[in-house]
Structure formats: C-alpha cells, structure tokens
Amino acid sequence: MKILSLVAALTVLAGCEQKKDQPWLGYGEGDTAYISAPQPGWVTAMKVERGAIVHRGDLLFVLDSVREQAGAQQAVASLSEARASLKQEIANLAYAKTTLDRQDRLARDRAGTPTQRDLALSNYRQSEARIAQLRAQIAQMEASLTSASYGLGQRDIVAQTDGRVQDIYFREGEYAPAATPVIAVLPPKNVFVRFFVPEPELPRVKIGGTVRITCDGCKPIDAKVTFLAAREEYTQPVIFSRDNREKLVFKAEARLPQGLDLHPGQPVEVRPL
C-alpha cells in the first residue's frame, strides 16, 4: 500500500510539473502603418506593389497636381512682381532723398520755398512707407510660396518608415480622400508576440520580464514583456471553481526594439525565463 501511495504521489507531482512546464500559446502580431495623403486627389501613379519592401524616402504613390502647380506658379509670379516694385520704390526713395537734401540746402540758404520742401519731405516719407509695405507683402508672399511648394510636394507621397507593403487600398485612376489610408506598411520593428497566460500562472509574468519565444522552424527568441492585461481575456459563465479558474487567461505582449523575426498570425509558444 505504501508503495502504491508513493507511486501515486510521484505520478501526481510529475503531472503537476509537466503541466507547469506547458508553454503559453500565442501568435505573431504587427502594428501596421497606414500611409495616407494629407490632401485629397486622383491617384495618377502607384509606385509599389503588395509584398514589396520599401525604405524611408521611397516614392509610394503620386496624386494629380494641376491645381497645386498653378498655385505655385501664381505665387512665384506675384513674388517677382512685388520684388520688382520694391526695387523701383528703392530707386524712388533715393531720388526723394536727393530732392529733400536739395530743398534743405535751399532752405538754409533762404533760397527755397517752404511749400517745395514740405512736398519733398512728404514724398520721401511716402516712399519709406511704401517700401515698408512692400517688404511686408514680400514676406507674406514668400510664406505663401513656401506653403504652395509644400502643398505641391505633398502630391508625391514618400515612405516615412521601412517595411513591407501589406495592402493597397487605392489604385491608379481612383480618387483618394484626404487622411484616408492608401497603402498599409508593416515596419519590422513593429512585429511583436501576443500570448495568453492562464490565471494560475499569472505570477510568473511581469512587465519588463523576459520570455522565450519558440515556433516551428525558427530559432528561440528572448523578448521583453511590454504589456499585461489588467483583466482576464476570457471568462466562463459559471461560478468560479478550482477547475474553471484555469480557463481564465490574461493577454500579454512581448517585444524587442528591433522587432521580432516572425510573421503576423504565426503560432508561437512562450515560456518565462
């Protein structure tokens, strides 16, 4: 009897140890970057295809730019006209200054008339005011030209991150609204693992702790736990008992700064270290 009891006890302990060593199940996941245009427009060219690898600065797609080009050309023409007016007014100011100096000398020599001097002074001050006004207008026009050039540049949408193109939502000839995703890109650094921890094993995982990730055909990966749900993910519609408590799981996530070499949806096993 003692031998049978000992065997039974060892069997239970072995079962508990084997159960404790069971991995947590999870899968690869990724935070997709959705690329959109800040302005609406017709897609005139799509420079990438689904599955392509893109790098920061690569041209992704192009929107029609007839209106933006016209606006930029008008801004350039207005700025050139204002600068020409300023140049002419500077010459007028120099002439007005010469005339005023002449009237001042005549006034000192008692050879001029007050009316002529007042007129020369008025012309000089008006020219100064006109120059200040033109310079203010030119500064405003330069800002408008910068804005127009920026708007024109926004018709060519370039990648702001590295990654693989996951999907394309608009093709050539389609109208893309502003701030609506046109291309979905998954940066490698955004790939992580989402796994589920049974309620009895919750004390084994902590934010900042290390877990080992394994999957079929890949090398083990050690990653940091970056998220742990505050509440259980699934609950049973029955009164808690020792048996159904094991069916409660808590969602958790693990990442590395450079991302994980996994595919979204790929099944993985996770063990705490």
C-alpha positions as CSV (number, residue, x, y, z in Angstrom):
1,M,0.0,0.0,0.0
2,K,2.8,2.4,0.9
3,I,4.5,1.7,-2.4
4,L,1.2,2.3,-4.3
5,S,0.7,5.6,-2.4
6,L,4.2,6.7,-3.2
7,V,3.8,5.9,-6.9
8,A,0.5,7.7,-6.9
9,A,2.1,10.8,-5.3
10,L,5.0,10.8,-7.7
11,T,2.6,10.5,-10.6
12,V,0.6,13.5,-9.3
13,L,3.8,15.5,-8.8
14,A,5.0,14.6,-12.3
15,G,1.7,15.6,-13.7
16,C,1.8,18.9,-11.9
17,E,5.4,19.5,-13.0
18,Q,4.6,18.6,-16.6
19,K,1.5,20.9,-16.5
20,K,3.6,23.7,-15.1
21,D,6.1,23.3,-17.9
22,Q,3.4,23.7,-20.6
23,P,4.1,26.8,-22.8
24,W,1.8,29.7,-23.1
25,L,0.3,29.9,-26.6
26,G,0.4,33.0,-28.7
27,Y,1.0,34.3,-32.2
28,G,2.9,36.9,-34.1
29,E,1.3,40.3,-34.4
30,G,2.2,43.6,-36.1
31,D,1.3,47.3,-35.7
32,T,0.7,48.3,-39.3
33,A,1.5,51.8,-40.5
34,Y,-1.3,53.2,-42.7
35,I,0.0,55.7,-45.3
36,S,-2.4,58.4,-46.5
37,A,-2.1,61.7,-48.2
38,P,-2.7,65.0,-46.3
39,Q,-4.7,66.3,-49.3
40,P,-7.3,64.6,-51.5
41,G,-6.7,63.8,-55.1
42,W,-6.7,61.4,-58.0
43,V,-4.1,58.6,-57.8
44,T,-2.0,59.1,-61.0
45,A,0.7,56.6,-60.3
46,M,1.3,53.7,-57.9
47,K,5.0,53.0,-57.4
48,V,4.8,49.9,-55.2
49,E,3.0,46.6,-55.1
50,R,1.8,44.4,-52.3
51,G,4.7,42.5,-50.7
52,A,7.3,45.0,-51.8
53,I,10.0,46.2,-49.3
54,V,10.1,50.0,-49.0
55,H,12.6,52.2,-47.3
56,R,12.3,55.7,-45.8
57,G,12.2,58.2,-48.6
58,D,11.0,55.8,-51.3
59,L,8.2,57.2,-53.6
60,L,5.0,55.3,-52.9
61,F,2.3,56.9,-55.0
62,V,1.5,60.2,-56.8
63,L,-1.6,62.4,-56.8
64,D,-2.6,64.8,-59.6
65,S,-1.1,68.2,-59.1
66,V,-2.5,70.5,-61.7
67,R,-4.1,72.8,-59.2
68,E,-1.1,72.9,-56.9
69,Q,1.3,73.6,-59.8
70,A,-0.9,76.5,-60.9
71,G,-1.0,77.9,-57.3
72,A,2.8,77.7,-57.0
73,Q,3.3,79.4,-60.4
74,Q,1.0,82.2,-59.4
75,A,2.8,82.6,-56.1
76,V,6.1,82.9,-58.0
77,A,4.7,85.5,-60.4
78,S,3.3,87.6,-57.6
79,L,6.5,87.5,-55.7
80,S,8.5,88.5,-58.7
81,E,6.2,91.4,-59.4
82,A,6.4,92.6,-55.7
83,R,10.2,92.4,-55.8
84,A,10.3,94.5,-58.9
85,S,8.0,97.1,-57.3
86,L,10.3,97.1,-54.3
87,K,13.4,97.7,-56.5
88,Q,11.6,100.6,-58.2
89,E,10.5,102.1,-54.9
90,I,14.0,101.9,-53.5
91,A,15.1,104.0,-56.5
92,N,12.2,106.4,-55.9
93,L,13.3,106.7,-52.3
94,A,16.9,107.6,-53.4
95,Y,15.5,110.3,-55.7
96,A,13.2,111.6,-53.0
97,K,16.2,111.8,-50.6
98,T,18.2,113.7,-53.1
99,T,15.3,116.1,-53.7
100,L,14.8,116.6,-49.9
101,D,18.5,117.3,-49.3
102,R,18.4,119.9,-52.1
103,Q,15.4,121.6,-50.5
104,D,17.1,121.5,-47.1
105,R,20.2,123.3,-48.6
106,L,18.0,125.9,-50.3
107,A,16.1,126.4,-47.0
108,R,19.3,127.0,-45.2
109,D,20.4,129.5,-47.9
110,R,17.0,131.1,-47.7
111,A,16.6,130.5,-51.4
112,G,13.9,127.8,-51.4
113,T,10.2,127.9,-50.5
114,P,8.6,126.0,-47.6
115,T,6.0,124.5,-49.9
116,Q,8.6,122.8,-52.1
117,R,10.5,121.5,-49.0
118,D,7.2,120.1,-47.5
119,L,6.4,118.4,-50.7
120,A,9.9,116.8,-50.9
121,L,9.6,115.7,-47.3
122,S,6.1,114.2,-47.9
123,N,7.4,112.3,-51.0
124,Y,10.3,110.9,-49.0
125,R,8.1,109.7,-46.2
126,Q,5.6,108.2,-48.5
127,S,8.3,106.3,-50.3
128,E,9.7,105.0,-47.0
129,A,6.2,103.8,-46.0
130,R,5.7,102.2,-49.4
131,I,9.0,100.3,-49.1
132,A,8.0,99.0,-45.6
133,Q,4.6,97.9,-47.0
134,L,6.2,96.1,-50.0
135,R,8.7,94.3,-47.8
136,A,5.8,93.1,-45.6
137,Q,3.9,91.9,-48.6
138,I,7.0,90.2,-50.0
139,A,7.5,88.4,-46.6
140,Q,3.9,87.2,-46.8
141,M,4.2,86.2,-50.4
142,E,7.4,84.2,-49.6
143,A,5.4,82.4,-46.9
144,S,2.6,81.7,-49.4
145,L,5.2,80.4,-51.9
146,T,6.7,78.1,-49.3
147,S,3.2,76.8,-48.5
148,A,2.4,76.3,-52.1
149,S,5.7,74.5,-52.7
150,Y,5.0,72.3,-49.7
151,G,1.5,71.5,-51.0
152,L,2.9,70.6,-54.4
153,G,5.5,68.4,-52.7
154,Q,2.7,66.6,-50.8
155,R,1.4,65.2,-54.1
156,D,4.3,62.8,-54.2
157,I,3.9,60.6,-51.1
158,V,7.1,59.1,-49.9
159,A,7.7,56.5,-47.2
160,Q,8.5,57.7,-43.7
161,T,9.4,54.3,-42.4
162,D,10.9,51.0,-43.6
163,G,8.7,48.0,-44.0
164,R,6.8,45.6,-46.3
165,V,3.7,46.7,-48.2
166,Q,0.8,44.7,-46.7
167,D,-2.0,46.1,-48.8
168,I,-3.0,48.8,-51.3
169,Y,-6.5,50.3,-51.0
170,F,-6.5,52.7,-54.0
171,R,-5.2,52.2,-57.5
172,E,-4.4,54.5,-60.4
173,G,-7.4,56.4,-61.6
174,E,-9.2,56.2,-58.2
175,Y,-9.9,59.3,-56.0
176,A,-8.3,59.1,-52.6
177,P,-9.9,61.3,-49.9
178,A,-7.6,63.2,-47.5
179,A,-6.3,61.3,-44.5
180,T,-7.6,58.0,-45.8
181,P,-5.2,55.1,-45.9
182,V,-3.9,54.3,-49.4
183,I,-1.1,51.9,-48.5
184,A,-0.5,49.7,-45.5
185,V,3.1,49.1,-44.5
186,L,4.3,46.8,-41.7
187,P,7.7,48.0,-40.3
188,P,9.9,45.1,-39.0
189,K,10.3,46.9,-35.6
190,N,6.5,46.8,-35.1
191,V,6.3,43.0,-35.1
192,F,5.7,41.5,-31.7
193,V,4.2,38.5,-30.0
194,R,0.8,38.4,-28.3
195,F,0.3,35.5,-25.9
196,F,-2.1,34.4,-23.2
197,V,-1.2,33.5,-19.7
198,P,-3.5,31.1,-17.7
199,E,-4.8,32.7,-14.4
200,P,-2.9,30.3,-12.1
201,E,0.4,31.1,-13.8
202,L,-0.1,34.9,-13.8
203,P,2.6,35.5,-11.0
204,R,5.2,34.1,-13.4
205,V,5.0,37.0,-15.8
206,K,5.8,40.7,-15.1
207,I,6.1,43.8,-17.2
208,G,9.8,44.1,-18.1
209,G,10.4,40.4,-17.6
210,T,11.9,38.2,-20.2
211,V,10.2,35.4,-22.1
212,R,11.5,32.9,-24.6
213,I,9.6,32.5,-27.8
214,T,9.7,29.4,-29.9
215,C,8.0,28.3,-33.1
216,D,8.2,25.7,-35.8
217,G,11.3,26.2,-37.9
218,C,12.7,29.3,-36.1
219,K,15.4,29.9,-33.5
220,P,14.3,30.7,-30.0
221,I,13.9,34.4,-29.4
222,D,14.2,36.2,-26.0
223,A,11.9,39.2,-25.7
224,K,10.7,41.7,-23.0
225,V,7.2,41.7,-21.7
226,T,5.7,45.1,-22.6
227,F,2.1,44.6,-21.9
228,L,-0.1,42.6,-19.5
229,A,-3.8,43.0,-19.4
230,A,-5.3,44.1,-16.1
231,R,-8.4,41.9,-16.6
232,E,-8.9,38.4,-17.9
233,E,-9.5,37.9,-21.6
234,Y,-12.0,35.1,-21.4
235,T,-14.3,34.1,-18.5
236,Q,-16.7,31.2,-18.1
237,P,-20.4,32.0,-17.5
238,V,-20.3,29.8,-14.3
239,I,-19.3,30.2,-10.7
240,F,-15.6,30.2,-10.2
241,S,-14.1,26.9,-9.1
242,R,-10.6,25.4,-9.0
243,D,-11.2,23.8,-12.4
244,N,-12.6,26.7,-14.4
245,R,-10.2,29.2,-12.9
246,E,-7.5,27.5,-15.1
247,K,-9.6,28.5,-18.2
248,L,-9.1,32.2,-17.4
249,V,-6.3,33.8,-19.4
250,F,-4.7,37.2,-19.5
251,K,-3.5,38.8,-22.7
252,A,0.2,39.8,-22.7
253,E,2.7,41.1,-25.3
254,A,6.4,40.8,-25.8
255,R,8.6,43.0,-28.0
256,L,12.2,43.9,-28.9
257,P,13.3,47.3,-30.0
258,Q,14.2,46.0,-33.5
259,G,11.1,43.9,-33.7
260,L,10.7,40.1,-33.9
261,D,11.6,37.9,-36.9
262,L,8.1,36.5,-37.1
263,H,5.1,36.7,-39.4
264,P,1.8,38.1,-38.1
265,G,-0.5,35.2,-37.3
266,Q,2.3,32.7,-36.9
267,P,1.7,30.4,-33.9
268,V,4.3,30.6,-31.2
269,E,5.0,29.1,-27.8
270,V,6.1,31.3,-24.9
271,R,7.9,30.4,-21.7
272,P,9.0,32.7,-18.9
273,L,12.8,33.0,-18.1
